[in-house]
């Protein structure tokens, strides 16, 4: 890469991006002075860290974006990394989908539930928690004091139509909003009290229950007083589970780190009002050289990419000072809306707390390294054994497996799943609609799918890298689900396309888990308990799942279209909501006209049209 003239690089804050020959961003950085930082990469490679030297050697160009100050440079760097996922930048590897206790505040009757994954607008989250069972146990205790609903929207509507509540109402774990047993105002008060309690502000809730119990006793309402006493005991038990680790008004996050040259394990306690309200862990993949301070930088950037469910803390305790503490404090202060302090605890209870979190990080790192070593070794054994037993020219670092799915010849589809280095590469999975096969003919369908995939590869490999499509990489082992018949199809396709010497093929038969290869009448013997056979079985099962899932989606779409499409006044939004209300098309077919007309958002004339179409009465 040619060094850009220094006088063309601005001496101001900003973010810079190195790009490869195909124009892909391979590294993103930030700097208080773009001129001095970018120029530092163009020294003698011997003076650079090996990974940095490799990045510079791979890059073909460098670009930059100027901003007003260092905080803006930090935010721009993070957004560009999130968008491009450059291969030479540090990555936070979090393979867990942490469970949260969520309250759906945007619903007419808010619901408490355990949720994972992306956060939804209008929902309040508490956590994250290490285990879902712990949340469910706590929620089960709290429902006797805050009996808000936990049922789905469909179940709520079902019992609203039936006019009778479910079992949870009878065991006093729901206040019965479906049948009007509680007013919206009373229900909202319970929701607010639950959220206040989960926020860690437990004293007002306990005082409210204690006062109500004493008042009931003074009014000689002894049964109500006894119920309130039981609820008070339940809430106190739940409070005891929230470990008290700091002074009652402390809001802080504590970050513990354990690391080696390749990775760092991070463990975080989120403490609000002195209690541990959430904990999580993740691994930082060091694809570039990092000092201890730079490790803390990357942790802060990844940890606060979005506001935590428990809110931004006032204080963040870290094991080492970040490279620019003032910069990161300003950035976190912008996110919180008020001052945030980043501190390294030196003595007292905060240092003891840091030691506790660091021990958790060390245990997590030990587990991760054992898993990393075991996974890598088992995958290596599997690939080496496949190379040996199938007599492959190379270890099959990229394996593709194909399967077909249909129902009596309709909605014929094929699937392609990919494993790279023994791990599923879901971004490379592909689906195929079979276009040329009429009726039930798996061999013809397989031939069409394989031919389309490999012809795309042949077209792509002659193009410049920047113009190649999604089939540019050839498999080092092509596997089909089936026996000798399917193997014959795969062999014929690669031979017809002139790829027989480049792409080896095999077939895995379900009945006896036998592996067949071309030019051998007998199956290859692979031991039942071997890692190699286990890898092939996982791929075969995944391709089957992927094909069946696509087939079902197409079939459901076709069946839905046959009933609900073309009804005047029933657009995509209403159609989706109607399916959400009833769950399935079959349920819509069984629905009475009164059930459809009871939906406040569905006009009566549209309800009549849906009923007529579903019952086969024609348009009325």
C-alpha positions as CSV (number, residue, x, y, z in Angstrom):
1,X,0.0,0.0,0.0
2,X,1.3,3.4,-0.9
3,X,1.8,5.8,2.0
4,X,-0.5,8.9,1.7
5,X,1.4,12.2,1.8
6,X,1.5,13.5,5.4
7,X,0.3,17.0,4.4
8,X,-2.9,15.4,3.0
9,X,-3.8,13.8,6.3
10,X,-5.6,16.2,8.6
11,X,-4.1,17.0,12.0
12,X,-7.5,16.6,13.8
13,X,-9.6,14.0,15.6
14,X,-11.3,11.4,13.6
15,X,-11.6,7.7,12.6
16,X,-9.5,6.0,9.9
17,X,-10.3,2.8,7.9
18,X,-7.9,0.5,6.2
19,X,-9.4,-1.4,3.2
20,X,-8.3,-4.4,1.2
21,X,-8.1,-4.9,-2.6
22,X,-11.8,-5.7,-2.8
23,X,-12.8,-2.5,-0.9
24,X,-13.7,-4.3,2.3
25,X,-12.9,-2.5,5.6
26,X,-10.4,-4.6,7.4
27,X,-9.5,-2.3,10.3
28,X,-11.0,0.8,12.0
29,X,-9.2,3.0,14.4
30,X,-9.6,6.4,16.1
31,X,-7.1,9.1,16.9
32,X,-6.8,12.5,18.4
33,X,-4.5,13.4,15.5
34,X,-5.2,11.4,12.3
35,X,-1.9,12.6,10.8
36,X,0.4,11.2,13.5
37,X,-1.7,8.0,14.1
38,X,-2.0,7.0,10.4
39,X,1.6,7.9,9.6
40,X,2.7,5.5,12.5
41,X,1.6,2.5,10.5
42,X,4.0,3.2,7.6
43,X,7.3,2.5,9.5
44,X,9.6,-0.5,9.0
45,X,7.3,-3.6,9.4
46,X,10.0,-5.1,11.8
47,X,9.0,-2.5,14.3
48,X,5.3,-3.3,14.2
49,X,3.5,-6.0,16.0
50,X,3.1,-9.1,13.7
51,X,-0.7,-8.8,13.5
52,X,-0.4,-5.0,12.8
53,X,2.2,-5.7,10.1
54,X,-0.1,-8.3,8.6
55,X,-3.0,-5.8,8.5
56,X,-0.9,-3.2,6.8
57,X,0.4,-5.7,4.2
58,X,-3.2,-6.8,3.5
59,X,-4.5,-3.3,3.1
60,X,-4.6,-1.5,-0.3
61,X,-5.9,1.9,0.8
62,X,-6.6,4.0,3.9
63,X,-9.4,6.5,4.3
64,X,-10.4,8.8,7.2
65,X,-13.3,10.8,8.5
66,X,-12.8,14.0,10.6
67,X,-14.9,14.9,13.6
68,X,-15.1,17.7,16.1
69,X,-13.5,16.0,19.2
70,X,-12.2,12.8,20.7
71,X,-15.6,11.7,22.0
72,X,-17.1,11.9,18.6
73,X,-14.1,10.0,17.2
74,X,-14.7,7.2,19.8
75,X,-18.4,7.0,18.9
76,X,-17.7,7.0,15.1
77,X,-15.1,4.3,15.6
78,X,-17.5,2.1,17.5
79,X,-20.3,2.6,14.9
80,X,-18.0,1.7,12.0
81,X,-16.8,-1.4,13.7
82,X,-20.4,-2.5,14.4
83,X,-21.3,-1.9,10.7
84,X,-18.3,-3.5,9.0
85,X,-17.0,-6.0,11.6
86,X,-13.4,-5.7,10.4
87,X,-11.3,-8.8,10.6
88,X,-8.3,-7.1,12.3
89,X,-10.3,-5.4,15.0
90,X,-10.9,-6.8,18.5
91,X,-14.2,-8.6,18.8
92,X,-16.4,-9.3,21.8
93,X,-17.5,-12.9,21.6
94,X,-20.7,-13.5,23.6
95,X,-22.2,-16.9,22.8
96,X,-24.9,-16.6,25.4
97,X,-28.4,-15.1,25.0
98,X,-28.8,-13.8,28.5
99,X,-32.3,-14.1,30.0
100,X,-34.1,-10.9,31.2
101,X,-37.2,-10.5,33.3
102,X,-39.3,-8.2,31.1
103,X,-42.5,-6.3,31.6
104,X,-44.4,-5.4,28.4
105,X,-45.4,-1.8,29.4
106,X,-46.8,-1.0,25.9
107,X,-49.6,-3.7,26.2
108,X,-53.1,-2.8,27.3
109,X,-52.5,-5.2,30.2
110,X,-48.7,-5.4,30.8
111,X,-47.3,-8.9,31.0
112,X,-44.3,-10.2,33.0
113,X,-42.2,-12.8,31.1
114,X,-38.7,-14.1,30.6
115,X,-37.2,-12.8,27.4
116,X,-33.9,-13.3,25.5
117,X,-32.4,-11.7,22.4
118,X,-33.0,-8.2,20.9
119,X,-34.8,-5.7,23.1
120,X,-38.2,-4.5,22.0
121,X,-39.6,-1.1,22.1
122,X,-42.2,-0.5,24.9
123,X,-40.8,-3.3,27.1
124,X,-39.0,-2.7,30.4
125,X,-36.1,-5.1,31.1
126,X,-34.5,-6.2,34.3
127,X,-31.2,-8.2,34.5
128,X,-29.5,-9.9,32.8
129,X,-29.4,-13.0,34.9
130,X,-27.1,-16.0,34.7
131,X,-30.0,-18.6,34.6
132,X,-33.5,-18.5,33.4
133,X,-34.7,-20.8,36.2
134,X,-33.6,-18.3,38.8
135,X,-35.8,-15.6,37.2
136,X,-38.8,-17.9,36.9
137,X,-38.5,-18.9,40.6
138,X,-38.3,-15.3,41.7
139,X,-41.2,-14.3,39.4
140,X,-43.3,-17.2,40.7
141,X,-42.8,-15.8,44.3
142,X,-43.6,-12.2,43.3
143,X,-46.8,-13.0,41.5
144,X,-48.6,-13.6,44.8
145,X,-47.8,-10.0,45.7
146,X,-48.0,-8.4,42.3
147,X,-50.5,-10.7,40.4
148,X,-50.0,-9.3,36.9
149,X,-50.6,-11.6,33.9
150,X,-47.9,-13.9,32.5
151,X,-50.1,-15.5,29.8
152,X,-49.8,-14.8,26.0
153,X,-51.9,-12.4,24.2
154,X,-53.8,-15.2,22.4
155,X,-54.6,-16.9,25.8
156,X,-55.8,-13.5,27.2
157,X,-58.1,-13.0,24.3
158,X,-59.3,-16.6,24.5
159,X,-60.4,-16.3,28.2
160,X,-61.8,-12.9,27.5
161,X,-64.1,-14.5,24.9
162,X,-64.9,-17.4,27.2
163,X,-65.8,-15.0,30.0
164,X,-63.9,-17.1,32.6
165,X,-60.3,-16.8,33.9
166,X,-57.6,-19.4,33.8
167,X,-56.1,-21.5,36.7
168,X,-53.6,-18.7,37.6
169,X,-56.4,-16.5,38.7
170,X,-57.8,-19.2,41.0
171,X,-54.4,-19.8,42.7
172,X,-54.0,-16.0,43.2
173,X,-51.2,-15.6,40.7
174,X,-53.1,-13.4,38.4
175,X,-55.6,-10.6,39.1
176,X,-57.9,-11.6,36.2
177,X,-57.8,-8.7,33.8
178,X,-59.3,-10.9,31.1
179,X,-62.6,-11.0,32.9
180,X,-62.6,-7.5,34.4
181,X,-61.7,-8.6,38.0
182,X,-59.3,-5.7,38.3
183,X,-59.5,-2.1,37.1
184,X,-56.9,-0.6,34.8
185,X,-55.8,1.8,37.6
186,X,-55.4,-1.0,40.1
187,X,-53.5,-3.1,37.6
188,X,-51.2,-0.3,36.6
189,X,-50.4,0.2,40.3
190,X,-49.4,-3.4,40.6
191,X,-47.2,-3.1,37.5
192,X,-45.5,0.0,38.9
193,X,-44.9,-1.6,42.3
194,X,-43.3,-4.7,40.6
195,X,-41.0,-2.5,38.4
196,X,-40.0,-0.5,41.5
197,X,-39.2,-3.7,43.4
198,X,-37.2,-5.1,40.5
199,X,-35.3,-1.8,40.2
200,X,-34.0,-2.6,43.7
201,X,-36.1,0.0,45.5
202,X,-37.6,-2.6,47.9
203,X,-38.2,-0.6,51.1
204,X,-41.3,1.4,49.9
205,X,-42.9,-1.9,48.7
206,X,-42.2,-3.7,52.0
207,X,-43.5,-0.7,53.9
208,X,-46.7,-0.5,51.8
209,X,-47.4,-4.2,52.4
210,X,-46.7,-4.0,56.2
211,X,-49.0,-0.9,56.5
212,X,-51.8,-2.7,54.6
213,X,-51.4,-5.8,56.8
214,X,-51.6,-3.8,60.0
215,X,-54.6,-1.8,58.8
216,X,-56.4,-5.0,57.9
217,X,-55.7,-6.4,61.3
218,X,-56.9,-3.2,63.0
219,X,-60.1,-3.4,60.9
220,X,-60.6,-7.0,62.1
221,X,-60.2,-8.3,58.5
222,X,-58.0,-11.2,59.7
223,X,-58.2,-13.3,56.5
224,X,-57.0,-10.3,54.4
225,X,-54.3,-9.6,57.0
226,X,-53.1,-13.2,56.8
227,X,-52.9,-13.0,53.0
228,X,-50.9,-9.8,53.3
229,X,-48.6,-11.3,55.9
230,X,-47.9,-14.2,53.5
231,X,-47.2,-11.8,50.7
232,X,-44.9,-9.8,52.9
233,X,-42.9,-12.9,53.8
234,X,-42.7,-13.9,50.1
235,X,-41.4,-10.5,49.1
236,X,-38.8,-10.5,51.9
237,X,-37.6,-13.9,50.7
238,X,-37.2,-12.5,47.2
239,X,-35.3,-9.5,48.6
240,X,-32.9,-11.9,50.4
241,X,-32.0,-13.5,47.1
242,X,-30.8,-10.1,45.8
243,X,-27.3,-10.2,47.2
244,X,-26.4,-7.1,49.2
245,X,-22.8,-6.2,48.3
246,X,-22.5,-2.4,48.8
247,X,-23.9,0.6,50.5
248,X,-27.6,1.1,50.0
249,X,-27.3,4.0,47.6
250,X,-24.4,2.7,45.4
251,X,-25.1,2.4,41.6
252,X,-22.1,0.9,40.0
253,X,-20.8,-1.7,37.5
254,X,-17.8,-3.8,38.5
255,X,-15.7,-5.3,35.7
256,X,-13.3,-8.2,36.3
257,X,-10.8,-9.4,33.7
258,X,-8.7,-12.6,33.2
259,X,-6.6,-12.9,30.1
260,X,-3.8,-14.5,28.0
261,X,-2.1,-13.3,24.8
262,X,-5.1,-14.4,22.6
263,X,-8.2,-13.7,24.6
264,X,-9.6,-12.1,27.7
265,X,-12.6,-13.2,29.8
266,X,-14.7,-10.4,31.2
267,X,-17.2,-10.7,34.1
268,X,-19.5,-7.8,35.1
269,X,-21.7,-7.2,38.2
270,X,-24.4,-4.6,37.8
271,X,-25.1,-3.2,41.2
272,X,-28.0,-0.9,41.9
273,X,-28.9,0.5,45.3
274,X,-26.3,-1.8,46.7
275,X,-27.7,-5.0,45.3
276,X,-26.6,-7.2,42.4
277,X,-29.3,-6.6,39.8
278,X,-27.6,-8.4,36.9
279,X,-24.4,-10.3,35.9
280,X,-23.0,-11.3,32.5
281,X,-19.8,-12.5,31.0
282,X,-18.2,-12.5,27.6
283,X,-14.9,-13.2,25.8
284,X,-12.7,-10.6,24.1
285,X,-10.9,-11.9,21.0
286,X,-7.6,-10.1,20.7
287,X,-7.0,-10.0,17.0
288,X,-4.7,-7.0,17.5
289,X,-2.0,-6.3,20.2
290,X,-3.5,-4.7,23.3
291,X,-2.1,-3.3,26.5
292,X,-4.1,-3.7,29.7
293,X,-5.4,-0.2,29.3
294,X,-6.5,-0.9,25.8
295,X,-8.2,-4.1,26.9
296,X,-10.3,-1.9,29.3
297,X,-11.0,0.5,26.4
298,X,-12.5,-2.3,24.3
299,X,-14.5,-3.7,27.2
300,X,-16.1,-0.3,27.9
301,X,-16.9,0.2,24.2
302,X,-18.5,-3.2,23.9
303,X,-20.3,-3.3,27.2
304,X,-22.1,0.0,26.7
305,X,-23.0,-0.3,23.1
306,X,-26.5,0.2,24.3
307,X,-27.9,1.3,27.7
308,X,-28.0,-1.7,30.2
309,X,-31.4,-2.9,31.3
310,X,-30.6,-1.6,34.8
311,X,-29.6,1.8,33.5
312,X,-26.2,3.5,33.3
313,X,-24.2,3.4,36.5
314,X,-22.8,6.4,38.3
315,X,-19.5,4.6,38.8
316,X,-17.6,2.0,36.8
317,X,-15.0,0.0,38.7
318,X,-12.2,-1.4,36.4
319,X,-9.1,-3.4,37.0
320,X,-6.9,-0.9,35.2
321,X,-7.2,2.7,34.0
322,X,-8.4,3.1,30.4
323,X,-5.9,4.7,28.0
324,X,-7.8,8.0,28.2
325,X,-10.0,8.0,31.4
326,X,-11.4,11.5,30.8
327,X,-12.5,10.6,27.2
328,X,-14.4,7.5,28.3
329,X,-15.9,9.3,31.3
330,X,-17.2,12.0,28.9
331,X,-18.6,9.4,26.6
332,X,-20.4,7.4,29.3
333,X,-21.6,10.7,30.8
334,X,-23.3,11.5,27.5
335,X,-25.0,8.2,27.5
336,X,-26.2,8.6,31.1
337,X,-27.1,12.2,30.9
338,X,-25.0,13.0,34.0
339,X,-21.4,12.5,35.3
340,X,-20.0,8.9,35.3
341,X,-16.8,8.1,37.1
342,X,-14.3,5.4,36.1
343,X,-12.2,4.2,39.0
344,X,-9.7,1.6,39.9
345,X,-10.5,0.5,43.5
346,X,-7.4,0.6,45.8
347,X,-8.7,-0.4,49.2
348,X,-11.7,-1.3,51.3
349,X,-15.0,-2.9,50.3
350,X,-14.8,-1.8,46.7
351,X,-11.4,-3.6,46.3
352,X,-12.9,-6.7,47.9
353,X,-15.8,-6.5,45.5
354,X,-13.4,-6.2,42.5
355,X,-11.5,-9.3,43.8
356,X,-14.8,-11.3,43.9
357,X,-15.7,-10.3,40.3
358,X,-12.2,-11.0,39.1
359,X,-12.4,-14.5,40.6
360,X,-15.6,-15.1,38.6
361,X,-13.7,-13.9,35.4
362,X,-10.9,-16.3,36.1
363,X,-13.3,-19.2,36.5
364,X,-15.1,-18.2,33.3
365,X,-11.7,-18.0,31.5
366,X,-10.7,-21.5,32.7
367,X,-14.0,-22.9,31.5
368,X,-13.6,-21.1,28.2
369,X,-10.0,-22.3,27.6
370,X,-11.0,-25.9,28.4
371,X,-13.9,-25.7,25.9
372,X,-11.7,-23.9,23.3
373,X,-9.0,-26.6,23.6
374,X,-11.6,-29.5,23.5
375,X,-13.5,-28.0,20.6
376,X,-10.4,-27.3,18.5
377,X,-8.9,-30.7,19.2
378,X,-12.1,-32.6,18.4
379,X,-12.7,-30.6,15.2
380,X,-9.1,-31.2,14.1
381,X,-9.4,-34.9,14.8
382,X,-12.7,-35.1,12.8
383,X,-11.3,-33.3,9.8
384,X,-8.1,-35.3,9.7
385,X,-10.0,-38.5,10.0
386,X,-12.3,-37.6,7.2
387,X,-9.3,-36.8,5.0
388,X,-7.8,-40.2,5.8
389,X,-10.9,-42.4,5.5
390,X,-12.4,-40.7,2.4
391,X,-8.9,-40.4,0.8
392,X,-9.2,-36.7,0.2
393,X,-6.3,-34.6,-1.2
394,X,-6.8,-32.0,1.6
395,X,-8.4,-31.7,5.0
396,X,-12.0,-30.6,4.2
397,X,-12.0,-27.2,5.8
398,X,-15.2,-26.3,3.9
399,X,-18.0,-29.0,3.8
400,X,-21.3,-28.4,2.1
401,X,-24.3,-30.7,2.7
402,X,-27.5,-30.8,0.6
403,X,-31.0,-32.2,1.3
404,X,-34.4,-31.9,-0.4
405,X,-37.9,-31.5,1.1
406,X,-41.4,-31.6,-0.4
407,X,-44.9,-32.9,0.2
408,X,-46.2,-35.2,-2.5
409,X,-44.1,-33.2,-5.1
410,X,-45.4,-29.8,-4.0
411,X,-43.3,-26.9,-2.7
412,X,-40.1,-28.7,-3.7
413,X,-37.1,-27.1,-2.0
414,X,-33.4,-27.8,-1.5
415,X,-31.0,-26.7,1.2
416,X,-27.3,-26.1,1.4
417,X,-25.6,-25.9,4.8
418,X,-21.9,-25.2,5.3
419,X,-19.3,-26.1,7.9
420,X,-16.0,-24.3,7.9
421,X,-13.2,-25.7,10.1
422,X,-15.8,-28.0,11.6
423,X,-18.2,-25.2,12.7
424,X,-21.5,-24.3,11.2
425,X,-21.2,-21.1,9.0
426,X,-24.9,-20.0,9.0
427,X,-24.2,-16.9,6.9
428,X,-23.2,-19.3,4.0
429,X,-26.4,-21.4,4.2
430,X,-28.5,-21.2,1.0
431,X,-32.1,-22.2,0.1
432,X,-33.3,-23.3,-3.4
433,X,-36.7,-23.4,-4.9
434,X,-36.8,-26.3,-7.4
435,X,-38.0,-24.9,-10.7
436,X,-37.9,-27.7,-13.3
437,X,-39.2,-30.8,-11.5
438,X,-42.8,-31.9,-11.7
439,X,-44.0,-34.6,-9.3
440,X,-42.0,-36.6,-6.8
441,X,-38.4,-37.0,-8.1
442,X,-35.7,-36.4,-5.5
443,X,-32.9,-37.3,-8.0
444,X,-33.9,-34.7,-10.6
445,X,-34.5,-32.1,-7.8
446,X,-31.0,-32.8,-6.4
447,X,-29.5,-32.6,-9.8
448,X,-31.1,-29.2,-10.4
449,X,-29.9,-27.8,-7.1
450,X,-26.3,-29.0,-7.4
451,X,-26.1,-27.9,-11.0
452,X,-27.3,-24.4,-10.1
453,X,-24.9,-24.0,-7.2
454,X,-21.8,-25.3,-9.1
455,X,-22.5,-23.3,-12.3
456,X,-22.7,-20.2,-10.1
457,X,-19.2,-21.1,-8.7
458,X,-17.8,-21.6,-12.3
459,X,-19.2,-18.2,-13.3
460,X,-17.8,-16.5,-10.2
461,X,-14.3,-17.8,-10.2
462,X,-13.5,-16.1,-13.5
463,X,-14.7,-12.7,-12.3
464,X,-12.6,-10.1,-10.3
465,X,-12.9,-10.6,-6.5
466,X,-15.1,-7.5,-6.1
467,X,-17.7,-8.8,-8.6
468,X,-18.0,-12.4,-7.2
469,X,-21.3,-13.5,-5.7
470,X,-22.4,-15.7,-2.8
471,X,-21.2,-19.0,-4.4
472,X,-17.6,-18.0,-5.0
473,X,-16.0,-20.6,-2.6
474,X,-15.9,-24.2,-3.7
475,X,-16.5,-27.0,-1.2
476,X,-13.6,-29.3,-0.3
477,X,-16.2,-32.0,0.4
478,X,-19.7,-32.1,-1.1
479,X,-22.1,-34.3,0.8
480,X,-25.6,-35.3,0.0
481,X,-28.2,-36.8,2.3
482,X,-29.0,-40.2,0.9
483,X,-27.5,-43.4,-0.4
484,X,-26.0,-44.6,-3.7
485,X,-28.7,-43.0,-5.8
486,X,-28.1,-39.5,-4.5
487,X,-24.3,-40.1,-4.7
488,X,-24.7,-41.0,-8.3
489,X,-26.5,-37.8,-9.0
490,X,-23.8,-35.7,-7.2
491,X,-21.0,-37.6,-9.1
492,X,-22.7,-37.0,-12.4
493,X,-23.1,-33.3,-11.8
494,X,-19.5,-32.6,-10.9
495,X,-18.3,-34.8,-13.8
496,X,-20.5,-32.9,-16.3
497,X,-19.2,-29.6,-15.1
498,X,-15.6,-30.7,-15.2
499,X,-15.2,-30.5,-11.4
500,X,-14.6,-34.1,-10.6
501,X,-10.9,-33.6,-9.9
502,X,-11.5,-30.5,-7.8
503,X,-14.6,-31.3,-5.6
504,X,-14.8,-34.7,-3.9
505,X,-18.3,-36.0,-3.1
506,X,-19.9,-38.4,-0.6
507,X,-23.3,-39.5,0.6
508,X,-24.5,-40.3,4.1
509,X,-27.3,-42.8,4.3
510,X,-29.7,-42.5,7.2
511,X,-30.6,-46.2,7.8
512,X,-27.3,-47.5,9.0
513,X,-25.3,-44.2,8.9
514,X,-23.2,-45.5,6.1
515,X,-20.9,-43.2,4.1
516,X,-20.6,-43.9,0.3
517,X,-18.0,-42.5,-2.1
518,X,-17.7,-42.8,-5.9
519,X,-16.1,-45.9,-7.4
520,X,-16.7,-48.1,-4.3
521,X,-19.6,-50.5,-4.0
522,X,-19.2,-50.9,-0.3
523,X,-19.6,-48.0,2.2
524,X,-16.5,-46.5,3.9
525,X,-16.1,-47.8,7.4
526,X,-16.1,-44.9,9.9
527,X,-16.4,-46.0,13.5
528,X,-19.8,-45.2,15.2
529,X,-18.3,-43.2,18.0
530,X,-15.8,-41.2,15.9
531,X,-15.7,-37.4,15.7
532,X,-15.7,-37.7,11.9
533,X,-19.0,-39.5,11.7
534,X,-20.5,-37.2,14.4
535,X,-19.5,-34.2,12.3
536,X,-21.2,-35.6,9.2
537,X,-24.3,-36.6,11.1
538,X,-24.6,-33.0,12.5
539,X,-24.3,-31.6,9.0
540,X,-26.9,-34.0,7.6
541,X,-29.4,-33.3,10.4
542,X,-28.9,-29.6,10.0
543,X,-29.4,-29.7,6.2
544,X,-32.6,-31.7,6.8
545,X,-33.9,-29.2,9.4
546,X,-33.0,-26.3,7.1
547,X,-34.8,-27.8,4.1
548,X,-37.9,-28.8,6.1
549,X,-38.2,-25.4,7.7
550,X,-38.1,-23.7,4.3
551,X,-40.6,-26.1,2.9
552,X,-43.0,-25.5,5.8
553,X,-42.7,-21.7,5.4
554,X,-43.6,-21.9,1.7
555,X,-46.4,-24.3,2.3
556,X,-47.9,-22.2,5.1
557,X,-47.6,-19.1,2.9
558,X,-49.4,-20.9,0.1
559,X,-52.1,-22.2,2.4
560,X,-52.5,-18.8,4.1
561,X,-52.8,-17.1,0.7
562,X,-55.5,-19.5,-0.4
563,X,-57.8,-18.4,2.4
564,X,-57.0,-14.8,3.3
565,X,-55.6,-13.2,0.2
566,X,-57.8,-11.1,-2.0
567,X,-60.3,-10.2,0.7
568,X,-61.3,-6.5,0.3
569,X,-60.2,-4.5,3.3
570,X,-57.8,-7.2,4.7
571,X,-54.4,-5.9,3.9
572,X,-51.0,-7.2,5.1
573,X,-51.2,-5.5,8.5
574,X,-54.7,-6.8,9.3
575,X,-53.9,-10.2,8.0
576,X,-50.8,-10.5,10.2
577,X,-52.8,-9.3,13.2
578,X,-55.6,-11.7,12.5
579,X,-53.2,-14.7,12.4
580,X,-51.6,-13.4,15.6
581,X,-55.0,-13.3,17.3
582,X,-56.1,-16.8,16.3
583,X,-52.7,-18.5,15.9
584,X,-53.4,-20.6,12.8
585,X,-55.4,-20.5,9.6
586,X,-57.2,-23.6,10.9
587,X,-58.4,-21.6,13.9
588,X,-59.7,-18.9,11.6
589,X,-61.6,-21.4,9.6
590,X,-63.3,-22.7,12.9
591,X,-64.0,-19.2,14.2
592,X,-67.6,-18.0,14.5
593,X,-68.7,-14.8,12.9
594,X,-69.3,-13.3,16.4
595,X,-65.6,-14.1,17.3
596,X,-64.4,-12.2,14.2
597,X,-66.8,-9.3,14.8
598,X,-65.6,-9.0,18.4
599,X,-62.2,-7.8,17.2
600,X,-62.4,-4.0,17.7
601,X,-59.8,-3.3,15.0
602,X,-61.6,-5.4,12.3
603,X,-64.5,-3.7,10.5
604,X,-67.8,-5.7,10.5
605,X,-67.9,-6.0,6.7
606,X,-64.3,-7.3,6.6
607,X,-65.2,-9.8,9.4
608,X,-68.2,-11.0,7.3
609,X,-66.0,-11.4,4.2
610,X,-63.3,-13.4,6.2
611,X,-66.0,-15.6,7.7
612,X,-67.5,-16.3,4.3
613,X,-64.1,-17.1,2.7
614,X,-63.0,-19.3,5.6
615,X,-66.2,-21.3,5.5
616,X,-66.2,-21.6,1.7
617,X,-69.5,-19.6,1.4
618,X,-68.2,-17.3,-1.3
619,X,-68.1,-13.5,-1.0
620,X,-71.2,-12.1,0.7
